Amino acid sequence: MYIKKLTLKGFRNYENAELEFSPLTNMIYGNNAQGKTNILEAVYLFAQGRSHRAKTDKELVRFGDEFARLSIDFADAQRSYNGQMQIMKNGRKAVSVNHVHITKLSRLMNYLNVVMFSPEDLNIVKGSPNVRRRFIDSSLSQLYPSYMSALMEYNKVLNQKNSLLKMLRSGGRASDPTLSVWNEQLAETGARIMSARIEFVRCINESARTIQSEISGEHLKIVYHPSFKLEDIGKNMIYDYLEQRSRREVEMGSAQYGIQRDDLEIFVNDREAKLFGSQGQQRTAALSMKIAQSEYIKEIKGEYPVLLLDDIMSELDINRRMYLSERIRDKQVLITSTDTDLTDEMTDTKLFHIDNGTVI
């Protein structure tokens, strides 16, 4: 999979821009705050349906403009695609692929597969459980539309359950028949999501363990940690578990159990990396997991995703940089950097100089 061309109009600090990419390494360089990361953000936005850093879509529209528009030409092993996205000043957006209007995020995410590397990836190891769940969910959602649909349905029901629990608590009521209805729906959808997460973590653990050993000689282990422990993750067991704890949830006024509280436990040399790992060990673990993510996508889709490296090379020591350079050699990569020194370690690199929203 590779991107042929990206065209921007009124996106972030770009009035108009057009980039024709190499199918291998593309270096996007320039001083800080010139708009390098905005290029990667535009690609990520189309692949994932949302920005990896903007809180609202309206932030993506260039100051003073009424809308932002991006066009992206890309291809996989079967066919070529043209994607179009227009974002209005009020945040509403319209998306199409090959002139077919896309109304559901779950349909969009299956077209263009990307894996983003950034300095913030350290938070996969040392950050909150929400970051680690997002790592799992973003990987599975862009491969399986049904997973994304299940996740959206689960969150919708969860919001309804939380509203009911809050009302019961404030009204001094111990229960309501509707609570069991929500628990049944959460159990059914949650069981499907948990099964997919468990299989994903199993695959990622095997791959990342090998990668970590190759980079540093250390032993990496990734363990899926559900919010509740059951002998069986089937619908009935989860439903019974939630029902037995309904009184506790009413007392708290919010859902205390379920997949929305799942986490990953990451160990380096049998010690929890979040608590006891050095920053170097944490960074290597995060890098190993990201490379493993791209390998997982390759295994499922039969081709590698586009790799987006946002100023990541400068964060790595020479050994890790050389290792990553070797792993990405035959894949399409978009790299941002403040200089071109890193190209000494990479062959067949196409350069794009960014100067205040202008592509040279």
Phi, psi and chi 1 to 4 in degrees:
 res  aa     phi    psi   chi1   chi2   chi3   chi4
   1 MET       -  136.8  177.6  166.2  -73.1      -
   2 TYR  -154.9  156.7   69.9   98.6      -      -
   3 ILE   -98.5  130.6  -59.2  169.3      -      -
   4 LYS   -88.3  -49.1  -59.3  175.9 -177.5  177.2
   5 LYS  -149.7  143.1 -176.1  168.9   70.8  172.9
   6 LEU  -126.3  127.9  175.0   67.6      -      -
   7 THR  -122.2  131.0  -55.4      -      -      -
   8 LEU  -122.9  143.5  -57.9  176.8      -      -
   9 LYS  -142.5  119.2  177.6  177.8  176.2   58.6
  10 GLY    66.6   25.4      -      -      -      -
  11 PHE  -101.1  121.2 -176.9   83.6      -      -
  12 ARG    51.6 -119.6  -71.3  -71.1 -165.5 -178.8
  13 ASN   -98.7   15.7   67.3  -30.9      -      -
  14 TYR  -100.5  118.4  -71.3   92.0      -      -
  15 GLU   -73.0  -52.5 -178.7  178.0    5.1      -
  16 ASN  -148.9  137.4  -70.5  -73.2      -      -
  17 ALA  -154.7  146.7      -      -      -      -
  18 GLU  -141.2  128.2 -178.0  175.4  -67.8      -
  19 LEU  -127.4  126.1  -60.1   90.0      -      -
  20 GLU  -105.3  115.5  -65.4 -171.5   13.0      -
  21 PHE   -92.1  151.4  -65.4  114.3      -      -
  22 SER   -76.4  149.7  159.6      -      -      -
  23 PRO   -73.0   -3.2   24.3  -32.9      -      -
  24 LEU  -112.4 -118.5  -64.9  173.4      -      -
  25 THR   -93.2  133.2  -56.6      -      -      -
  26 ASN  -126.3  117.9  -61.4  -91.1      -      -
  27 MET  -100.0  119.7  172.6   70.9   72.7      -
  28 ILE  -108.1  106.7  -57.3  165.1      -      -
  29 TYR  -126.1  163.5   73.3   98.5      -      -
  30 GLY   156.6  175.6      -      -      -      -
  31 ASN   -66.5  168.8  -65.8  -30.2      -      -
  32 ASN   -65.1  151.4  -69.5  -36.0      -      -
  33 ALA    63.0   31.7      -      -      -      -
  34 GLN  -102.7  -16.6  -59.5  -57.7  -58.3      -
  35 GLY   116.7   15.7      -      -      -      -
  36 LYS   -62.9  -50.2  -59.0 -174.6  -59.5  -64.5
  37 THR   -65.1  -26.0  -61.8      -      -      -
  38 ASN   -60.7  -31.2  -63.8  -16.0      -      -
  39 ILE   -64.4  -48.2  -59.5  -65.2      -      -
  40 LEU   -64.8  -37.4  -57.0 -167.7      -      -
  41 GLU   -61.2  -40.0 -178.2 -179.1   28.6      -
  42 ALA   -63.0  -41.9      -      -      -      -
  43 VAL   -64.9  -46.9  173.5      -      -      -
  44 TYR   -61.8  -39.6 -171.6   92.2      -      -
  45 LEU   -57.9  -44.7  173.8   66.2      -      -
  46 PHE   -71.0  -38.2 -170.9   84.3      -      -
  47 ALA   -68.7  -39.8      -      -      -      -
  48 GLN  -104.9  -11.3  -66.9  -77.5  -43.0      -
  49 GLY    82.9   -1.3      -      -      -      -
  50 ARG  -156.2  156.9   60.3 -170.3  176.0 -166.9
  51 SER   -74.3  152.4  166.9      -      -      -
  52 HIS   -86.9   -2.7   66.6  -67.0      -      -
  53 ARG  -139.6  -22.0   54.4  178.8 -176.8  161.0
  54 ALA   -80.4  137.9      -      -      -      -
  55 LYS   -75.5  -35.4  -67.3 -177.9  179.3  178.8
  56 THR  -133.9  152.6   61.0      -      -      -
  57 ASP   -65.1  -29.1  -74.0  -21.5      -      -
  58 LYS   -65.0  -19.2   62.2 -176.6  179.7 -178.2
  59 GLU   -65.7  -18.8  -63.2  175.5   34.5      -
  60 LEU   -81.8  -15.0  -55.2  174.4      -      -
  61 VAL   -82.0  129.4  179.7      -      -      -
  62 ARG   -56.2  139.1 -175.4  171.1  177.8  -98.9
  63 PHE   -57.5  126.8 -178.4   76.6      -      -
  64 GLY    93.2  -12.6      -      -      -      -
  65 ASP   -94.4  159.4  -73.1    2.8      -      -
  66 GLU   -89.8  -21.9  -66.3  -61.1  -44.9      -
  67 PHE  -158.0  163.8   63.7   88.9      -      -
  68 ALA  -119.7  144.2      -      -      -      -
  69 ARG  -136.0  135.6 -178.0 -179.2  -65.8  143.1
  70 LEU  -131.1  143.5   67.3   88.2      -      -
  71 SER  -127.0  135.1  173.2      -      -      -
  72 ILE  -136.7  124.1 -174.7  166.0      -      -
  73 ASP  -102.9  124.6  -64.8  -43.2      -      -
  74 PHE  -146.6  170.1   60.8   99.4      -      -
  75 ALA  -148.5  149.2      -      -      -      -
  76 ASP  -117.4 -166.7   59.6   21.3      -      -
  77 ALA   -68.5  -19.4      -      -      -      -
  78 GLN   -97.5  -40.3  -78.9   71.9   46.7      -
  79 ARG  -160.2  173.5   60.9 -179.6  -62.7 -170.7
  80 SER  -103.1  154.8  -64.1      -      -      -
  81 TYR  -135.5  152.2  -56.6   87.5      -      -
  82 ASN  -124.9  123.0  171.9 -102.8      -      -
  83 GLY  -108.0  141.4      -      -      -      -
  84 GLN  -128.4  137.1  -60.4  -81.3  -20.8      -
  85 MET  -140.1  131.4 -179.5  178.9  -68.3      -
  86 GLN  -123.7  129.6 -179.8  162.7  -60.4      -
  87 ILE  -117.2  120.4  -53.5  165.6      -      -
  88 MET   -82.0  163.9  -58.0  -53.1  -64.9      -
  89 LYS   -60.2  -28.9 -165.4  174.0 -177.6  178.8
  90 ASN   -83.0    0.7   61.2    8.7      -      -
  91 GLY    98.7  -12.5      -      -      -      -
  92 ARG   -71.2  145.5  -62.8 -174.8   63.3 -178.7
  93 LYS  -136.9  152.0   63.9  175.6  178.6  -89.9
  94 ALA  -122.7  136.4      -      -      -      -
  95 VAL  -131.0  141.0 -174.9      -      -      -
  96 SER  -143.5  153.1   65.4      -      -      -
  97 VAL  -130.0  122.4  176.7      -      -      -
  98 ASN    50.0   44.6  -70.7   -9.8      -      -
  99 HIS    69.9    9.9  -52.5  -67.7      -      -
 100 VAL  -102.0  123.6  176.7      -      -      -
 101 HIS   -68.1  131.6 -172.4   56.0      -      -
 102 ILE  -104.9  119.1  -55.5  -65.6      -      -
 103 THR  -104.8  -19.2   57.4      -      -      -
 104 LYS  -115.6  134.2  -67.1 -176.3  178.1 -179.7
 105 LEU   -58.8  -37.1 -179.5   61.4      -      -
 106 SER   -63.1  -26.3   57.5      -      -      -
 107 ARG   -79.6  -36.3  -74.2 -170.7   58.9 -159.3
 108 LEU   -67.9  -40.6  174.8   63.3      -      -
 109 MET   -67.5  -13.4  -67.8 -178.6   68.8      -
 110 ASN   -88.5   -4.1 -162.4 -127.3      -      -
 111 TYR   -84.4  -62.1  -75.8  102.5      -      -
 112 LEU  -108.6  116.8  176.4   60.8      -      -
 113 ASN   -97.2  128.7  -60.4  130.8      -      -
 114 VAL  -135.2  155.7  -56.6      -      -      -
 115 VAL  -128.9  124.1  170.5      -      -      -
 116 MET   -98.0  130.5  169.4   78.9   84.2      -
 117 PHE  -111.1  130.4  -65.9   74.1      -      -
 118 SER  -150.5  162.3   72.5      -      -      -
 119 PRO   -57.4  -26.8  -27.4   36.2      -      -
 120 GLU   -69.7  -10.7  -70.7   73.6   27.7      -
 121 ASP   -63.0  -17.0  -72.2  -24.1      -      -
 122 LEU   -56.3  -27.6 -169.2   61.4      -      -
 123 ASN   -69.5  -15.4  -72.4  -35.7      -      -
 124 ILE   -60.1  -33.8  -65.2  175.8      -      -
 125 VAL   -92.1  -48.1  178.1      -      -      -
 126 LYS  -101.9   -5.4   63.5 -175.8  -64.6 -174.0
 127 GLY   -87.0 -162.2      -      -      -      -
 128 SER   -79.3  162.4   66.9      -      -      -
 129 PRO   -57.5  -29.8  -27.2   35.8      -      -
 130 ASN   -59.4  -36.5 -177.8   56.3      -      -
 131 VAL   -65.8  -41.8  178.1      -      -      -
 132 ARG   -71.0  -37.1  -71.2 -179.5  -76.1  -80.8
 133 ARG   -63.4  -39.5  -74.3 -166.2  -60.9  -87.6
 134 ARG   -63.5  -36.1 -165.9 -177.6  -51.2  126.4
 135 PHE   -60.2  -45.1  167.2   72.4      -      -
 136 ILE   -66.6  -49.6  -60.5  173.4      -      -
 137 ASP   -66.4  -38.3  -67.9  -21.1      -      -
 138 SER   -67.8  -34.3   65.7      -      -      -
 139 SER   -66.4  -48.3  -58.7      -      -      -
 140 LEU   -73.4  -34.3  -69.4  170.8      -      -
 141 SER   -66.7  -36.1  -67.9      -      -      -
 142 GLN   -80.6   -4.4   64.3  176.9  -47.2      -
 143 LEU  -105.8  -33.9  -68.3  172.6      -      -
 144 TYR  -127.5  102.0  -53.8  109.1      -      -
 145 PRO   -55.5  -32.8  -25.8   34.4      -      -
 146 SER   -65.6  -32.1   59.6      -      -      -
 147 TYR   -67.0  -46.0 -177.8   88.5      -      -
 148 MET   -60.8  -41.3 -178.2   65.1 -178.6      -
 149 SER   -63.4  -42.3  -63.1      -      -      -
 150 ALA   -64.2  -40.2      -      -      -      -
 151 LEU   -65.0  -42.1 -162.6   60.8      -      -
 152 MET   -66.2  -40.4  -66.6  173.3   69.0      -
 153 GLU   -65.0  -42.0  176.3   61.9   24.3      -
 154 TYR   -60.0  -46.7 -175.6   92.8      -      -
 155 ASN   -65.0  -34.8  -71.4  -30.7      -      -
 156 LYS   -63.1  -47.3  178.7 -178.9  176.2 -178.6
 157 VAL   -67.0  -38.5  175.8      -      -      -
 158 LEU   -60.5  -41.4 -179.5   63.4      -      -
 159 ASN   -62.6  -38.5  -71.9  -25.8      -      -
 160 GLN   -67.0  -40.0  -67.0  170.2  -41.0      -
 161 LYS   -65.5  -43.2  176.9  179.5  175.3  178.9
 162 ASN   -62.6  -37.6  -83.0  -32.8      -      -
 163 SER   -63.8  -41.0  -64.1      -      -      -
 164 LEU   -66.4  -44.6  176.9   59.2      -      -
 165 LEU   -61.3  -40.2  -70.2  169.4      -      -
 166 LYS   -63.8  -40.7 -175.6  177.4  179.5  179.9
 167 MET   -67.2  -42.0 -176.5 -177.8   69.6      -
 168 LEU   -62.9  -42.7  -67.7  175.0      -      -
 169 ARG   -64.0  -46.7 -176.7 -171.4 -176.9 -166.3
 170 SER   -68.1  -28.0   61.7      -      -      -
 171 GLY   -90.4   -1.5      -      -      -      -
 172 GLY    71.1   22.9      -      -      -      -
 173 ARG   -97.3  145.5  -63.6  166.4   56.1 -167.9
 174 ALA   -87.8  -25.7      -      -      -      -
 175 SER  -161.0  174.4   64.3      -      -      -
 176 ASP  -160.0  137.9 -175.1  -76.3      -      -
 177 PRO   -57.3  -29.5  -23.2   32.5      -      -
 178 THR   -65.2  -25.2  -49.8      -      -      -
 179 LEU   -61.4  -39.2 -170.4   56.5      -      -
 180 SER   -66.9  -33.2  -67.4      -      -      -
 181 VAL   -63.9  -45.7  176.0      -      -      -
 182 TRP   -64.3  -41.0  -62.6  147.9      -      -
 183 ASN   -62.3  -38.0  -78.6  -21.0      -      -
 184 GLU   -64.9  -43.3 -176.1  175.5   11.1      -
 185 GLN   -67.4  -39.8  -67.5 -175.1   26.8      -
 186 LEU   -65.7  -36.9  -68.9  174.4      -      -
 187 ALA   -66.4  -42.8      -      -      -      -
 188 GLU   -65.9  -49.7 -179.8  177.8    3.1      -
 189 THR   -70.5  -40.4  -50.7      -      -      -
 190 GLY   -61.8  -36.1      -      -      -      -
 191 ALA   -63.6  -40.1      -      -      -      -
 192 ARG   -66.5  -42.1  -61.6 -157.4  -48.5  -92.8
 193 ILE   -65.9  -44.1  -67.5  171.4      -      -
 194 MET   -61.0  -41.6  -76.0 -177.0   68.6      -
 195 SER   -60.8  -43.4  -64.9      -      -      -
 196 ALA   -66.4  -40.4      -      -      -      -
 197 ARG   -64.9  -42.4  -74.5  177.6  173.3  177.8
 198 ILE   -61.4  -45.0  -71.8  170.5      -      -
 199 GLU   -66.3  -40.7  176.0   60.6   16.6      -
 200 PHE   -61.3  -47.8  170.7   76.1      -      -
 201 VAL   -64.2  -36.0  173.9      -      -      -
 202 ARG   -59.9  -46.2 -176.7 -169.9   68.0   78.5
 203 CYS   -67.5  -44.3  -65.2      -      -      -
 204 ILE   -63.4  -39.4  -73.5  -68.0      -      -
 205 ASN   -60.9  -45.0  177.0   57.3      -      -
 206 GLU   -63.2  -45.8  -67.7  178.8    2.8      -
 207 SER   -70.2  -47.3 -179.0      -      -      -
 208 ALA   -64.4  -33.2      -      -      -      -
 209 ARG   -61.6  -43.2 -179.6  175.7   56.4 -161.7
 210 THR   -65.4  -43.5  -60.1      -      -      -
 211 ILE   -64.0  -45.4  -65.2  164.8      -      -
 212 GLN   -59.9  -41.1 -179.0   92.9    2.6      -
 213 SER   -65.0  -39.5  178.4      -      -      -
 214 GLU   -66.8  -37.2  -70.2  173.6   -8.9      -
 215 ILE   -74.1  -49.0  -63.9  175.3      -      -
 216 SER  -128.0   -6.8   63.9      -      -      -
 217 GLY    77.6    8.4      -      -      -      -
 218 GLU   -93.2  160.4  -63.4  169.6  -38.9      -
 219 HIS   -99.2  119.8  176.7   68.5      -      -
 220 LEU  -109.5  137.2  175.7   67.2      -      -
 221 LYS  -137.1  130.9 -176.9  170.2   69.5  173.3
 222 ILE  -117.6  125.9  -53.5  166.8      -      -
 223 VAL  -123.0  128.7  179.6      -      -      -
 224 TYR   -74.4  129.0  179.2   65.1      -      -
 225 HIS  -123.2   93.5 -175.2   67.7      -      -
 226 PRO   -71.1  160.3   25.3  -32.4      -      -
 227 SER   -72.3  -16.3   62.8      -      -      -
 228 PHE  -140.5  148.9   42.4   70.5      -      -
 229 LYS  -104.8  122.9  -64.0 -160.1 -178.6  -33.6
 230 LEU  -130.9  151.1  -62.2  170.8      -      -
 231 GLU   -70.2  -28.7  -64.7  179.2    2.2      -
 232 ASP  -134.3  133.0 -179.2   10.5      -      -
 233 ILE   -94.1   19.7   60.8  168.7      -      -
 234 GLY   -68.5  164.5      -      -      -      -
 235 LYS   -56.0  -45.6  168.1 -170.6  170.6 -177.6
 236 ASN   -64.9  -42.0  -67.2  -24.9      -      -
 237 MET   -64.0  -42.0  -70.5  -73.4  -72.8      -
 238 ILE   -67.2  -41.7  -63.9  175.4      -      -
 239 TYR   -59.9  -47.6  173.6   74.3      -      -
 240 ASP   -60.1  -40.4  -69.3  -18.3      -      -
 241 TYR   -61.7  -45.8 -170.5   96.9      -      -
 242 LEU   -66.5  -41.2  -65.5  176.0      -      -
 243 GLU   -63.2  -39.9  -75.9  -71.1  -75.6      -
 244 GLN   -67.4  -18.3  -67.7  166.2   10.3      -
 245 ARG  -113.7   16.9  -71.9  154.6  179.7   81.8
 246 SER   -62.6  -40.9  -69.0      -      -      -
 247 ARG   -60.6  -41.3 -178.0  177.2  -65.9  -84.2
 248 ARG   -61.5  -42.9  166.0   67.8  174.0  166.5
 249 GLU   -67.6  -35.8  -67.6 -170.9  -43.4      -
 250 VAL   -64.4  -41.5  171.5      -      -      -
 251 GLU   -61.7  -36.7  -68.7  173.0   -6.3      -
 252 MET   -84.0  -21.0  -62.1  -61.6  -66.9      -
 253 GLY    77.6   16.0      -      -      -      -
 254 SER  -162.1  160.5   63.4      -      -      -
 255 ALA   -68.9  124.9      -      -      -      -
 256 GLN  -104.1  -11.1  -58.0  -63.7  -56.3      -
 257 TYR  -133.6  146.0  -49.5   95.8      -      -
 258 GLY   138.7  175.6      -      -      -      -
 259 ILE   -65.6  -17.4   63.5  160.2      -      -
 260 GLN   -69.3   -5.5   73.2  -82.0    7.6      -
 261 ARG  -119.1   12.2  -66.1  178.0  179.0  -90.6
 262 ASP   -67.4  161.9  -70.2   -7.0      -      -
 263 ASP  -151.8  171.4 -161.9   -1.6      -      -
 264 LEU  -113.9  141.7  -69.1  177.2      -      -
 265 GLU  -107.8  126.3  -68.2  179.7  -40.4      -
 266 ILE  -117.8  122.5  -58.2  166.5      -      -
 267 PHE  -118.3  137.7  -60.9   88.2      -      -
 268 VAL  -120.5  120.9  175.7      -      -      -
 269 ASN    53.1   42.8  -65.1  -23.7      -      -
 270 ASP    66.6   15.4  -63.1  -38.5      -      -
 271 ARG  -118.6  138.7  -68.5  164.9   60.7   87.1
 272 GLU   -62.1  118.2 -170.1  172.1    0.8      -
 273 ALA   -64.7  -33.1      -      -      -      -
 274 LYS   -62.2  -37.2 -179.8  177.8 -179.7  178.6
 275 LEU   -96.5  -37.9  -60.0  176.9      -      -
 276 PHE  -117.6   -7.6  -56.1  106.3      -      -
 277 GLY   -78.2  145.6      -      -      -      -
 278 SER   -71.8  167.2   67.2      -      -      -
 279 GLN   -63.4  -34.5 -176.8  153.9  -52.0      -
 280 GLY   -64.2  -42.4      -      -      -      -
 281 GLN   -66.4  -40.9  -71.0  175.6  -38.8      -
 282 GLN   -64.3  -42.7  -67.6  172.8  -16.7      -
 283 ARG   -66.0  -39.7 -166.3  175.3  -59.0  -75.9
 284 THR   -66.7  -39.5  -56.9      -      -      -
 285 ALA   -62.5  -44.1      -      -      -      -
 286 ALA   -63.9  -42.2      -      -      -      -
 287 LEU   -62.7  -43.6  178.2   63.3      -      -
 288 SER   -60.5  -40.3  -62.1      -      -      -
 289 MET   -68.3  -36.7  -68.7  171.4   68.8      -
 290 LYS   -69.6  -41.9  -79.2  -72.2 -174.3  169.8
 291 ILE   -63.9  -40.5  -63.1  174.9      -      -
 292 ALA   -62.6  -35.5      -      -      -      -
 293 GLN   -60.8  -44.0  179.8 -171.7   14.6      -
 294 SER   -66.8  -36.2   68.7      -      -      -
 295 GLU   -66.7  -35.8  -65.4  -68.7  -19.1      -
 296 TYR   -64.8  -44.2  177.1   80.3      -      -
 297 ILE   -61.5  -41.0  -66.6  174.2      -      -
 298 LYS   -60.4  -41.8  163.5   67.2  163.7   57.9
 299 GLU   -63.8  -39.6 -178.9  178.0  -22.3      -
 300 ILE   -80.5  -44.3  -59.2  -59.6      -      -
 301 LYS   -91.7  -17.6  -60.9  -80.3  -75.3 -167.0
 302 GLY    85.7    2.8      -      -      -      -
 303 GLU  -154.7  154.6   54.1 -171.4  -26.6      -
 304 TYR   -74.6  149.2  -78.5  104.3      -      -
 305 PRO   -74.3  168.2   31.2  -36.9      -      -
 306 VAL   -74.9  132.5  177.2      -      -      -
 307 LEU   -98.5  129.5  -55.0 -177.8      -      -
 308 LEU  -113.4  112.4  -50.3  176.3      -      -
 309 LEU  -110.6  103.0  -81.8   60.0      -      -
 310 ASP   -95.4   94.6 -170.8   12.3      -      -
 311 ASP    56.3   30.8 -160.6   28.8      -      -
 312 ILE   -83.2  -31.6 -174.2   69.0      -      -
 313 MET   -62.8  -36.7  -72.0  -61.4 -159.2      -
 314 SER   -67.6  -17.1   61.5      -      -      -
 315 GLU   -86.2  -10.1  -62.3  -73.7  -32.5      -
 316 LEU  -104.9  148.5  -57.4  176.4      -      -
 317 ASP   -75.5  173.7   62.1   31.7      -      -
 318 ILE   -61.4  -38.2 -174.3   61.8      -      -
 319 ASN   -66.5  -45.8  -68.9  -28.3      -      -
 320 ARG   -67.8  -35.3  -71.6  163.2  176.1   77.7
 321 ARG   -64.8  -43.2 -170.0 -176.3  -58.8  168.6
 322 MET   -65.7  -39.4  -67.7  -63.6  -66.3      -
 323 TYR   -63.1  -47.8 -179.5   84.6      -      -
 324 LEU   -64.0  -40.3 -178.3   57.5      -      -
 325 SER   -58.7  -39.0  -62.9      -      -      -
 326 GLU   -69.0  -39.1 -175.3   61.3   33.3      -
 327 ARG   -69.2  -27.4  -67.8  -62.6  -64.5 -118.8
 328 ILE  -100.4    5.1   66.1  177.9      -      -
 329 ARG   -57.7  -39.5 -171.0  176.4  -60.1  -81.5
 330 ASP  -104.0   20.6   57.9  -16.8      -      -
 331 LYS  -121.6  159.5  -52.7  163.5 -175.5   63.6
 332 GLN   -77.4  129.4 -171.9 -178.5   45.4      -
 333 VAL  -133.3  136.7 -171.7      -      -      -
 334 LEU  -114.3  116.0  -82.5   58.2      -      -
 335 ILE  -117.4  135.2  -55.5  175.1      -      -
 336 THR  -104.6  145.3   64.1      -      -      -
 337 SER  -160.4  159.5  176.9      -      -      -
 338 THR   -84.9  -10.6   54.8      -      -      -
 339 ASP  -150.5  179.6   56.2   56.6      -      -
 340 THR  -105.8   12.0   59.4      -      -      -
 341 ASP   -59.0  -32.4  -70.0  -12.2      -      -
 342 LEU   -67.7  -19.0  -62.0  176.1      -      -
 343 THR   -69.1  -13.9   58.8      -      -      -
 344 ASP   -62.0  -26.1  -65.3  -21.0      -      -
 345 GLU   -95.8    1.6  -58.5  158.4   13.6      -
 346 MET  -130.4  138.6  -56.2  173.0 -172.4      -
 347 THR   -99.1  160.8   58.6      -      -      -
 348 ASP    54.1   50.6  -59.0  -41.7      -      -
 349 THR  -101.5  129.1  -59.7      -      -      -
 350 LYS   -96.9  135.4 -173.8  171.0 -176.0  177.6
 351 LEU  -106.4  138.1  -58.1  177.6      -      -
 352 PHE  -128.5  117.4  -60.8   86.4      -      -
 353 HIS   -93.8  126.2 -178.4 -147.9      -      -
 354 ILE  -107.6  125.2  -52.2  -60.5      -      -
 355 ASP  -133.7  101.9 -176.2   11.1      -      -
 356 ASN    51.7   52.8 -165.0   26.2      -      -
 357 GLY    78.1   13.2      -      -      -      -
 358 THR  -117.1  133.0  -59.6      -      -      -
 359 VAL   -97.0  125.5 -178.8      -      -      -
 360 ILE  -114.2      -  -55.4  170.6      -      -
